[in-house]
Amino acid sequence: MKESIQAYSKQKSLVKKALNQSGYESIKISNGFYYFSGFATKDGNIIYFSISDVRHSNDDKLLIRTAKDYRDFTGGSNNLCELNIEDIQTLANRLTKTVVA
């Protein structure tokens, strides 16, 4: 159980860091007990992201999709990426059509 809590905290920090470094703003994260989801904005484009319950999945994948607003939980098509800074930034930027310099 302790490992699950540590994984959750580490994953949440990693996602926030990746999005911050890529220029996303208004990063809002909703905490579940062992999962999280959220929204972020870059250049007027909004993305939704979420991770599965860390107690039941050691998949280490992040779901990212486009959203119309910060209440759009059904948004665009689901896209999964590995849970590392480079893959998160690449997918998020592709979905918002933003090129990393």
C-alpha positions in Angstrom: 0.0 0.0 0.0 2.9 2.4 0.9 4.4 1.8 -2.6 1.1 2.7 -4.2 1.0 6.0 -2.4 4.6 6.8 -3.3 3.9 5.9 -7.0 0.8 8.1 -7.0 2.7 11.1 -5.7 5.7 10.5 -8.0 3.4 10.2 -11.1 1.4 13.3 -10.2 4.6 15.4 -9.8 6.0 14.0 -13.1 3.0 15.0 -15.1 2.8 18.4 -13.6 6.5 19.0 -14.2 6.3 17.8 -17.9 3.4 20.1 -18.6 4.9 23.1 -16.8 8.2 22.6 -18.7 6.3 22.5 -22.0 4.5 25.8 -21.3 1.1 24.6 -20.1 -0.8 26.9 -17.8 -3.8 26.6 -15.5 -2.9 23.1 -14.6 -5.7 21.8 -12.4 -5.4 18.4 -10.9 -8.3 16.5 -9.2 -7.1 14.0 -6.7 -8.7 10.6 -6.3 -7.5 8.4 -3.5 -5.1 6.5 -5.8 -5.6 8.2 -9.1 -5.7 11.7 -10.5 -7.0 13.6 -13.5 -6.8 17.1 -14.6 -6.8 19.8 -17.3 -4.2 22.2 -18.6 -4.1 24.9 -21.2 -1.6 26.0 -23.8 -2.1 28.7 -26.5 -5.9 28.5 -25.8 -6.0 24.8 -26.3 -7.2 22.5 -23.5 -6.1 19.0 -22.7 -7.6 16.5 -20.2 -5.3 13.9 -18.6 -5.7 11.0 -16.2 -4.0 8.0 -14.8 -5.5 4.7 -13.6 -5.7 3.7 -10.0 -2.1 2.8 -9.1 -3.2 0.0 -6.7 -4.7 -2.0 -9.6 -2.5 -1.0 -12.5 1.3 -0.9 -12.9 0.8 0.1 -16.6 2.5 3.5 -16.1 0.5 5.0 -19.0 -1.1 8.5 -19.0 -4.3 9.2 -21.0 -4.4 12.5 -22.7 -7.1 13.9 -24.9 -8.4 17.3 -26.1 -11.2 19.1 -24.2 -13.5 22.0 -24.9 -13.3 23.3 -21.4 -12.4 22.3 -17.8 -15.7 20.4 -17.4 -15.3 18.3 -20.6 -14.5 14.8 -19.3 -15.4 13.1 -22.6 -13.5 15.3 -25.0 -11.6 14.0 -28.0 -10.1 10.6 -28.7 -8.2 8.8 -26.0 -4.4 8.8 -26.5 -2.0 7.0 -24.2 1.7 7.7 -23.6 4.4 6.4 -21.4 4.7 8.1 -18.1 7.9 10.0 -18.7 8.5 13.7 -19.4 9.5 13.4 -23.1 6.5 11.3 -24.1 4.0 13.4 -22.1 5.3 16.6 -23.7 5.3 15.1 -27.2 1.7 13.8 -27.0 0.3 16.9 -25.3 2.0 19.2 -27.8 0.8 17.1 -30.7 -2.7 17.2 -29.5 -2.6 21.0 -29.1 -0.7 21.3 -32.3 2.2 23.0 -30.6 5.7 22.5 -31.8 8.5 22.4 -29.2 11.4 24.6 -30.1 
